[in-house]
Amino acid sequence: NDLICTGSKTKPLAKFPADGHYIINPEHLVRQEELPKNALVVGPGIVGCEMANILRTLGERNSDNDVVLVNDKGRLFAMEDEDFSDWVEYCLEYEGVTLYHNSRLEFAKIWEEKQQVECRVVTQRMLPPQEPGMPPMRSQTSKTFWVDKLILCNSRKPNTDGLSLEAAGVDVDAEGGVLVDSRNRSISAPHIVAAGDAIGNCGLATVAEDEARFAVESLYDEDFATKPCYDSLSSVLHLKMPISCVGMCEEEATKRGIPHVVAKISLDYMAYGLLRKHSMIPSEEQSQLESEAEDEGVLPPELDPYRKQDDAPLGFVKIVVQNDDSQRLLGMRAAGEGAVGITQAAAVMIRMKAHVRELALAPLPHPSMAEAVQECVRQVLGISLYKLHAFSEAEGFVKNVNPDQEDTQAESVAHADDESRADFRAGRKVLLVPNYMD
């Protein structure tokens, strides 16, 4: 028996072939001896956003446009709720990344004598109609950037080239992903199993490990093998202020026609947020920076990002709960410092299909970000002491959504309007969280 778990690699772009020096992909970037002073990143997914953030926070900042991220859609992560996209965009722009939406890379040329790449980005905009009843007009503009590196962070493909799978009788799809059955066995060579990116269904490290364990266990004892639960997948976008997600977003539940309740609360008005925003106790990072600058008698500019501005948001927690007798958790999105650590409880709840009251009754540490999750649940159950309407600046709401009805019942202060998932790709297995294969 053999296990194929060879990961993935960036899909090559025929129009812009990577040379490994000026035009590179993430695999090339991690092998660079030094970070570029300026770069243009193509690809607005997890990999592209994290690469742009890394280059901006760790690289040399020589201009306002030293890191440019090109997005071919109207917003980042169009498959997610709009507040998810807004948070990622806020974090990137906060660090100085310049975003170009509805844009594409049209031209790129390497100039060896200048040791730079000339890039031309084309942006499309819809203009209002000149007269009533007329269709909107399309405007197109272009801009040229001279950068040290053009970084291609487009979608990825299974890394199965060179394995001679055809000689072993292993059938693959058009991208090179191994075609497997429900036990992760090759449909054409049952003695071979595959997992993770080699299958091409989900680019997440935890999924690769779970699928590999399941595949190997299935070879020896099918009854003992534990099948991965894709409904409770977790994902995180590592920014200065990270955002994590597990299960369905609001738009996915609406698209599936599931009656649900959505609750969202800002961290700014939780005990954790109030202490974090107004406490004079510095963070570890801030203390270290202040200590390094003590001899000069000047505070460094790179202070704790949450305290750079009085109005800088600390983050939010948003949950989606099925609106029936089960009242089980369908999904959660959490943004801000500490967001990564609170998704585990939500993942367990989703996997167990447990009633959300379990989260409402559990004693949690105080103050902590986990309390925001609990308050969202209490808002759903109608037992919260928090009155969202009392805080005029709060970004939070409780909303009942019944996709079978035209109207939506809502009690809200401020929330994003629903947007249809026009780019949903029919025929592909629907994944509930962003992953690095896209």
N, C-alpha and C positions, 0 to 999 in steps of 0.2 A: 504493500500500500504506500501511496505517496500523497503528501499534502502540498498543494500549490498555494503559497501565501506570499507573493512576491511584490505586493504593494502596487503603486501607480506612478505615473510620470506625466509631465505636462504634454498636452497634445501639441505637436508641431504645427506651425502656421506656414502654409506654403508661400504666402505673400511676404512674410517677414521671418525668414529662417534664422534661427539663433546661431551665432558664431561662438558663443561662450565667453566673449570678451566685451563687446559693445552691446550686442543684442543678446540678452540672457533670460533664463527662466529661474524659478526659485532654487532649483538644484545647483545651478551655476552660482547663484548669489551666495549661498552658504559656504562656498569654497573660495570666495574672494578674499584677498589679503586685507583689503580695507573697503569701507563702505563708500559709495559714490557721493560726491558733493551735491549732485542733483540727479534726478531720475524721473522718468515717465513710466507709470505702471499701467498696464492694460489688463483689465479683468477685475470686476467689482465684487467678487465672491469673498469667502473667508480668507483665502490665501492672499488675494490682492489687497484687501483692507489691512490685514496684519503686516504684509510687507511694507505698505506705505507708512503705516504707523511706526514700524521699527526703523525705517530709513529716516523718518522725521525726528524721532525721539533720540536715536543714537547717532545719527549722522551729523555732518557739519552743516549748520544752518547759514547759508550765504545769501539767501534772498527769500522773498515771500512765495516764490513759485519753485522752490528747490525740489519739491515732491508733488507730482501731478498724478491724479488717479482718474482714468478715463472709464466712464460707465456708459454702456450702450442703451440703457433703459432710463426711464424717467426718474427713478429713485433707486437707492441701494436695496438689495434683498426684496425685490418686488413680490416674492412669494410669501413674505412675512407681513404682519400688520404694519401700518404706517408708523406707529410710534416706535417700533423696533428700528425701522429704517432711519427715522429722525434721530434716534439716539446714536447710532453708528456714525451718521453724518456729523452730528454735533461733536462727538469725540474726535473725529479725524480733523475737522476744521479747527477745533480748539487747539490741536497740536500744530496746526499750520499746513495741513495737507490741502491742496487746491483740488476741488472736485469739478469734473466736467460731465454733466448728465446728458443723455440723448446724444452721445458723441461716439465717434469711432476714429481709429487711427487709419488715415488714408495713405500716408506716405512715410517712409523711413529710409534714410540713407546714411551710411557710415562714412565719415570724413576722417581718414587716418591722420592727415596732417594736423587737424585740429583736435584729434583724439576725442571726438564727440559724435553724437548721432543727431541728425536733423530729422525732426518728427513734425508732421502736419496733422492736426486734429480737426475734424469737421464736426460741427455741432448743428443740430436741427432744432428749430423752434417753431411752434404753431402760433401764428398771429391771428388776432380776431378778424372776422370778416369785415370787408369794407362797407358792405350794405346788408341790411336785414334780409335773411333768407339765403344769403350766399354762404358757401362753405368756407371754413377757415383757411388761411393761406399758410404755406410752409416757407419758412425762411432758413437759409443755410449760410453759416459763416465758418471760416477756417482760421486757425492760428498755428504759427510755427514755433516749436520749442527746440532749443539746443541743449541737449542733456549728455551727461557722461555715460548713462546706461539707459537702455530701453528694456524694461523688465516685463516679460510676457507671463502673466498669471491667469491665462485663460483656463478653460476646463481641462480635466485630466483624463487619462485612459489607463486601463489595466497594463501593468508592466509584465507582459507575457511574451514579448518579442524575443526571439532567440532561444526559446525553450523547446522548439521542434514539437509542439503539441500535436500537430497533424500526424507526425510519425508515430506518436503514442496513441492515436485514435481518439484524441480529445477534441470535441466540437467546441468552437468558440463563436461569439457574436461578432458583429461588424467592428467593434472596438477592440476585440481581442479578449473579452471577458469570458471566462469558462462558463459554459452552460451547465447548470447543476439542477438536481431534483430537490425535493423538500428536505432531504438529509445532507445537502451540500455535496453529494456525489456527482461526478461527471455523468451526464445522461448517456454518453457513448462509451465511457470507460469507467465502470462502477468501482474499480479498485483504486481510483484516483479521486481525492476530495479537494475542494478549494474553499478559500475563505477570504474575507476582506476585500480590498481593492481589486484583487485578481478576479473576483466575480463582477465587480463594477457596479454594485448596487448601492453602496453607501461608503463615503470616504470618512470614516471615523475610526480612530485607533481602538476604542472600546468595542466597537462592532467587530473589527477584525479579530480581536482576541476571543470574543464570545463565539463567533462563527467557527474559529479554528478549534476551540474546545469542543463545541458541539459536533463538528465533523469527525474529529478523532474519537470522541466518545461513541458516536454512532457506529463506527467501524467495529467496536468491541461489544457494545451493549446498547441497543436501540432504546430499551426501556429506561436505562439510566441516563441517557443523554438529555440535556436540558436545552430546548430550542430557544434561541434569542427572542426577546420581546421587542419588536420594532416600534410598538406604540409608546414605549417609555424611553425612547432614545433621548439622550442629553447631548447638548452641544454648547460650546462657549466660544465667543469671539474675544480674543485677548487684546484689549485696548488698555489705555491708561485707566479708564473706568470701564471694566468689562461688562458684557451682557451675555447672559446664559439663557438657555431655553430647553424645555422638555415637553414632549407631547405636542398636541395641536395648538395652533394659534387661533385667534378669533375668526379670521377669514376662512381657515380650513374647516372649522366646525360649521360655519355658515354654508360653505360650498357643499358640504356633505349633507346638508339639510337636517342637522341635529339641533333641536331646541336646546338652548344653553343660556347660562347666566355668566356675564363677564364682570369682574370686579378689579379695579385698579386703584392703587394708592401711592402717593408720592412719599419717598423717604424723608423729605424735608420736614414733614409734620409728625413723624414718628419720634419717639423718645431718642432712638438711635440717631436719627437725622438731626434733631435739635441740638444734641450734645456735639455731634460731629461738626455742625455748621457754626456753632457759637462758642464752643470750648476753646480756651486759649492753650490747651495742652497740645503740643505739636506732635505730628506723626513721626514714626521712626525715620522716614526718609527726610522729612523736614529738619529733624534734629541733627542728622548727619550733615546735611548741607550747611546748616547754620554753624555747626562746629568747625567745618572746613573753612568757612569764611570769617571765623571769629578774629583771626589775626589781622585781617584787613579792616575789620570794623564795619563791613558792609554786608548786608544780607544778600544772598544769591537770588537771582531772578527766578530760578527754577524751584519755587516753593511748592508746597502741596497743592496740586491742581484743584482740589475742592475748595481751596480758600483764596484762589486767585481773584475771584469775583464774588461779591456778596450774593449775587443772584444766580450763581452757577448751580444748576440742579444736582442733587446728590444721587438721583436715580429713582426707580420705581419698581413695584411688583405688580404683576397682572396675572390673573388666573382665569381659566375657562372651565366651568362646571356644567355637567349635563343636567338639564332642567327636567328631571322626572323623579320618580321615587328613589332611584339609586343615588342621585346627586353625587356621582363619582367625578373625580377630577379628570379633565380631558387634557389639560396642558397648563404651562406656566411660563412666563417670561419675567426675568429679573435683571435689572441694570444697576450698576454702581459698585462701589467697593464692597466686597463680600458676596457678590452675586453668584460667584462660582460655587460656593460652599452650601447654598441652600437648595439646590436642585435635587439633591439626593433623596430627600424626604418626598418630594413631589414624584420622582421616578418610582419610588416604592409604592406610593399611593396609586399611581396609574397602573402599575403592574398587578397589584392586588385587587384593583377595581373597588377600592374601599370608599365608604361614605366620607365626605369631607369633614364631617363632624369630628372625626378622629384628630384632625389637625386643630380644630377649634378647642378641643378639650385638653390637648397635650400641654403640659407646663414647659415653657420655653425660657431661655436665659434673657435677662433684662439688664440693660438695653441691648438689642441685637437686631440685625436685619431680618431674622426669622420671624420676629413679631409682625413684620409687615405682611408676611404670608398669612399668618394667623388672622390678622385684622381683615384681610381680603376675604377669607373664609367666613368670618363673622359677618361681614357685610352681605355675603350671599345668603347666610342663614337668618339675617335680620336681627342679630344679637350684639352688634358692635356698639361701643360707646362713642365711636368717632362719627361726627356729623360732617360729611364732606362739604356740604353747602355752607358751613360756617367759615370755611377758609376760601376766600375769594381767589387766591392765587394758587390754590392747590390744583394739581393735575390728577384728577381721580374721578371715578364714576362707578356706579353699579347699573348694569343694564341687562334686561331680559330680552333675548333674541329668539323669535320663532320664525324660521325661514319660510314656513307655510303662510305666514301673514305678511301683508304688505308693509304694515307699520311696525316700528320697534319701540317698545316701552323703555324709557330710559330716565334715570335720575343722575344727572351729571353736572360737573362744573366745567370741564374742558376735556374733549377727547377728539381723536382723529376720525374723520369721516371714513366709512367703509369704501374700499376700492376693489373692484372685481379683479380676479387673478387671470388676466387676459393671456398671460404667457404660460398658463398651465399646459404641460405637454402630455397629451393623451397617449395612453399606451405604455407609459413608463410607470414602474412601481412608485407610488407616492410616498415620499419620505416627509416626516413631520417636522424636521429641524434642518437648518442649513448644514451643509457638509462640504468638504474641500474637493469633491469630485466635480462640482459645478463651477 
